[in-house]
């Protein structure tokens, strides 16, 4: 097949490489000229994705993947088009379709009736968007008819950055078409470009799952991510209560989850990334009366301030004049990405408490940290307070010797070893202060 992937970001580029490695000719389309040039040279434009550098160089050198900025031209010579373009959401849960509208218009200009092109949206969307927004735009701007001249399908991406190739094999590929023919063709498409691990735990088996409609596929992605946000929100509320009452919430969660009907997640300083903080807002846009979803989002958004409040309390009510470091700018360990990272709210809360704040992250250079408006912290420099925000593997070995002068540590991810912080007030989100050294 000839396949165009629109959007060569942290999900789109690994997808394009996966399709090319499966034996197909792939055209990668992206508006960023620098990204296009890097891809065509066989160099990954972003670090941290397992196997991407190796696989990208392989398919580019073989001529199976070519990148370009002209989306319409790529679409015009393709049998299938897969769209993984970002959709942004504001604090009021209003989606900004700008980039996707532009990409859809570019795709419409490239559609040819003789190709009977399969158009698949993988970007997470509010329920109904594929049918009510993308189909009319494609028809209006191409002059063609969906279901006859081209086919539109929604199939949510279900992978995490850093392990995209692994996750593509691990989880069923969900899809829902606007027509039976579109769904059938999408099923055949994914069977050719993906390979699946054996999953005897799934009654339906691993592979391609047709959910019967684009709306069902759209809602499934929102449901699985919103569930995680709600679960974490519940864990955070348990953690706040437990800490106030001298209870170790981690023992409570471990004990609760020993029974097969309980799957409580862990509390923490923040919920970040492109997915979990964002997709509940998309769900709320469809269902503004979902009070459980809204309450969980508010609980999770409050955790950076709560975590800093632990340090403020330990310091006697103020951090005025104290030097504080936030450990971790990334939204999660091992990923160089700050999308909706807790670092922003943590820095703001520390500054409001009067602290002089610096930020450390092993994945970012000092200049990159300054680019965010933060003072970089050099490990080994004097500091009064440390707040761990991202669970980078290298932080697990940190000790008081790495943070000279530190008197208060707030471990927002429960990854530090309290035994390495003798004579330090050591606080863990979700655990009472007097239990932190247990």
Helices and strands as residue ranges (DSSP letters): E 2-6, H 12-21, E 25-29, H 33-40, H 52-61, E 65-68, H 71-76, E 80-83, E 88-89, E 95-96, H 98-110, G 113-115, E 118-121, H 129-129, I 130-134, H 135-142, E 151-154, H 164-170, E 173-177, H 180-193, E 208-210, H 214-244, H 249-256, H 276-286, H 291-301, H 303-314, E 323-327, H 343-352, E 356-360, H 366-371, E 375-376, E 385-388, G 393-397, G 400-402, E 408-411, G 418-420, E 425-428, G 433-435
